[in-house]
Amino acid sequence: MISLRLKRPSWMVDSRRMRTTSDFQWLLLMFLLMYLMSQVNSQKKRTPRDLKCVTNNLQVWDCSWRAPSGAGRAAAYEACIENGSHSCYRLEKNFKIPALLPGDHEITINPSHDFGSFISKFTLNEKNVSLIPGTPEILNLSADFSTSTLHLKWNDKGSVFPRHSNVIWEIKVLRKENMEIVKSVTHNTTLNGRDTVHHWSWTSDMPLECATHYVGIRCYIDDPLFSGRKEWSDWSPLKNISWFPDSQTKVFPQDKVVLVGSDITVCCVTQEKVLSAQIGRTNCPLIHLDGKNVAIKIRNISASESSGTNVVFSVEDNMFGTVIFAGYPPDIPQKLNCETYDLKEIICTWNPGRPTSLVGPRNTSYTLFESFSGKYVRFKRVEVSTNESYQLFFQMLPNQEIYNFTLNAHNPLGQSESTLLVNITEKVHPHIPTSIKVKDINSTAVTLSWHLPGNFAKIKLLCQIEVSKTNLARERTVTVKGVENSNYLAVVDKLNPYTLYTFRIRCCTEPFWKWSKWSNEKQYLTTEAIPSKGPDTWREWSSDGKNLIIYWKPLPVNEANGKILSYNVSCSSDEETQSLSEIPDPQHKAEIQLDKNDYIISVVAKNSVGSSPPSKIASMEIPNADLKVEQAVGMGNGILLTWNYNPNMTCDYVIKWCNSSRSEPCLMDWKKVPSNSTETVIESDQFRPGVRYNFFLYGCRNQGYQLLRSIIGYIEELAPTVAPNFTVEDTSADSILVKWEDIPVEELRGFLRGYLFYFEKGERDTFKMEGLESGRSDVKVKNITDISQKTLRIADLQGKTSYHLVLRAYTDGGMGPEKSMFVVTKENSVGLIIAILIPVAVAVIVGVVTSILCYRKREWIKETFYPDIPNPENCKALQFQKSVCEGNSALKTLEMNPCTPNNVEVLETRSAVPKIEDTEIISPVAERLEESSDAEPENHVVVSYCPPVIEEEIGNPGVDEAGGASQVVYIDVQSMYQPQAKPEEEPESDPVVGAGYKPQMHLPITSTVEDLAADDDLDKIAAYRPQANVNTWNLVSPDSPRSTDSNSEIVSFGSPCSINSRQFLIPPKDEDSPKSSGGGWSFTNFFQNKPND
Amino acid sequence: MKVLAAGVVPLLLVLHWKHGAGSPLSITPVNATCATRHPCHSNLMNQIKNQLAQLNSSANALFILYYTAQGEPFPNNLDKLCGPNVTNFPPFHANGTEKARLVELYRIIAYLGASLGNITRDQRSLNPGAVNLHSKLNATADSMRGLLSNVLCRLCNKYHVAHVDVAYGPDTSGKDVFQKKKLGCQLLGKYKQVISVLARAF
């Protein structure tokens, strides 16, 4: 080593120069070094070396070393330990020595025969010794497949250890063939110097049937006094648990009960290929195990239905499964209560609390444990219904009053409990009393007996007896001492005779805990007693005053004290006592023939036990002179009557009443009130609203009654049901006198307060009976509050006018119905006369004045309206043959005077002269007449004429064939236009019947007088021919009805006009003019004929 | 008399309700004496027909009620869970003689009645709240008892057959809950199937 240290710098400085030389040297040195090392090693090999000591029980150290090389197998050594007492051991390769004390110990090992070896010395200390426990051995490994639990059992071999030490055991669990570690856990124990068998259990999350499980164990001894190195022991040989399936496919776990929310693994052990798995309807992923086994992991499982949660594995053509029951452990029993009904048996009830979701065999079972006696009872129902009450019966123990109950609830998922300490004598809830019996003592007291199951000999009972009769119940509380035979008695007194009572009983104990339920009702009728009072009596004299009718009321039940069988009526005077025969019960009146003496009437009621005290009443009344009838109105259900206090009235007052419409003697009912009273309310079911009743108040003194007041009244007033009958007594032009009758009392239904009288104008047919009360302005109302008034005169009316009268009566109950009537006032005759005479007088005066005026101004009127028409007689040209004119009296109207013919030329119209066609007028009427002389008259058209402008015709000689001859042209006045000529029709026109101008001169020329007469028919259809035939003249206007009369064959052309005047003789038709109306009078005629007159 | 009459059929059933596989189904020899405790109904075959018709009409409802009460996935996997795969179920030949048909009917009803008893017991524990199911199971079992009595009456009176060996299905009391459910469902499925055949055959 030193040479190495010297050589290294020169090699570093001159490395390049000396590379070949130094490499050689380096190899040489290495070779040398190796030689030296081999020499050293060969020396070591010839000596024992590597001494190592271990212990597994702290008592013996097991030492070993490495033997020298070349030493024979049978080489022997001697080891000597220097530990105070020199001890040597002859041994071979290793040796065991007792554990040495702490501190260094020298160990010399030398071969005992091999002289070639060297002696080795070692220093041995406890710190160099290792504590390695022996390999544990599993005594037993078992499995509980139902709970998937492995049970491991092993021995700690503690007896070999000199002192107590802590031991740590490590246990590992492996699963499946590939040895997956699923659990590794340490388990601490203590070595106590003895061999102890230890147990360890582990519950697998996977059913043990699903796969093979292996378990191994090792240990570590933690001895605090040992200073050497401590090591784990070796693992024990693995032990396994496996389930050997049969040929059938099975699913595990089966019928497992798990806590809601937990995780669970379910596996299917099968030889078939599993396709899928599902819990309920939910598919789960498969976990493959050994072979074809599969498993699924269900996490956070929810509560099951009653039939459990189905987990199924599906193979090709089948399904295998199991049922998991997920639920809860039992809740702590709530409201635990223990009481007794009969001090024989304790009944404990409780509320199970939260449902466990487990039913059937997995349902919660309860155990009621009493700690003082150590007794218990169990509650277990496999088929428990949901509404079942939870209760347990515990038989009471003699001489034990205090009980300490513990109620334990248990199901596959856990248990809970509730406790109760109770003094049972304070928790008595008696049963329902039964067998109630009633036995009478007398008419007012009974004995009540009942049965109350139970042994209450040591305590007091408090019982309530409910005694009730019609609509009235009272409770009486009695205290009874408890007895063993359960039969109890109580006396109930202060009852009423002959009264039906209903009894029922309930009981409790002292101190009070709970009342029992009420027992069934028991009815009992107490026995009869003598009637306590005589009947309430009254008397009335018959209408003829000879008989006295005695009335009495049936006794009320509380006074009759039994069933009233009959009544005894007797009357007594100073001289004698007269008794009637017994009157059976339903009859409540008797009639006695009495004179006018004063008698005392006695009435006695009898039942099966005896007679009542007599009720007495005097037959005669004390007269009262000043009596007046008053009125009173009730309050709907009754009527209040008041009176002044009268100290003279020593006995009671009596108010009797009856329906006022009934005949005497009238008695509906009566009421007695004490003598110190001053008012009373009369009520009766018989009272009806709207019915009048008579009330009579009697005062009583010395048994004699005196009528004090007479009152008529109504319980409630209503409106009358009928209207008063009324008639009209008198009618004038401006007034009506009405009279009405009284309304009968039955129909009045209240006190009459007045009448309302309405009147207004109106006709019978048009009037509507509405709104009389709505304040219509046209309706006049008279309120008649004086009910004695029976007539009414309505004044200030209009004459000859229809009036509608309505009358109705009213009470405080309302208005009655209406009765109405229509009356027409008389006509005012003076006014009528004046109304007729004045217009007549005015008309006459106007007529006279008009006549005078017209007469005085007739000339002016004539000039203005009807100037003179030139006299054709002055015209010579128009002088007709005298014989003709004179011979025809029909031509008087236009009688022609002889005149010198002037420049008038009469044209022959027979010859067709086309040249004058424009001056000819062919009337359409004429045309039709030509065509059909028998044409319908209604087709005639009235044509007036107006002279054309003669000057123009005269000034046109070329056209006028006669040259300068005047011409009359007919013009259709209606149209006021000259009609258009129709030349094409003209040649065909018949000259005889042709229309148009028919000159007067032509008539005598063309026909004789006889012909004229013969030609009347022709004339009838001719046009204007005034002068020729006056018969044909009709002074009618063209549009008069007559002119258009369909039956008239006379064709009129209206009023003629002068041939020289352009004025119309009769003005054109004015439809509005009265003159044009049909009639036989017209101004035209009037003035025109005037000169001739 | 009523007590006797009411006790005969249950007694027969109880005697038959022993667990065991069906042995050869022998019937009473013809010359054996046959006596019933009470006279048989005059129109017995009609009564049997009516009872079969009544059972047939209610079988499907009972089946539905049953598999519904077992929870999922029973209603949706009827073919795999409720298929009519019943072991040792007695055969029936509709074309046989009346006597043979009655004997086979007897065996079938006895089998079904016993199985129905197992189902009723299991469901009382498993579904205590399924009142409808219980009442229908009970009603069906009652009808079967009546039918069994009538069939035996007929066999005895007309064919002098006093005893018929019968076979029963597996006892479910030791089986896990799922097996109980499944076997019950399969039995009721089989019952629904076979009762219609029987109703048509008579």
Interface residues (C-beta under 8 A of the other chain):
Chain A: V251 Q254 D255 Q278 G280 R281 E305 S306 S307 G308 T309 N310 V312 S314 D317 N318 M319 F320 G321 T322 V323 V359 G360 P361 V382 E383 V384 S385 T386
Chain B: A69 Q70 G71 E72 P73 F74 N76 N77 K80 L81 R124 S125 L126 N127 P128 G129 A130 D176 V177 F178 K181 K182
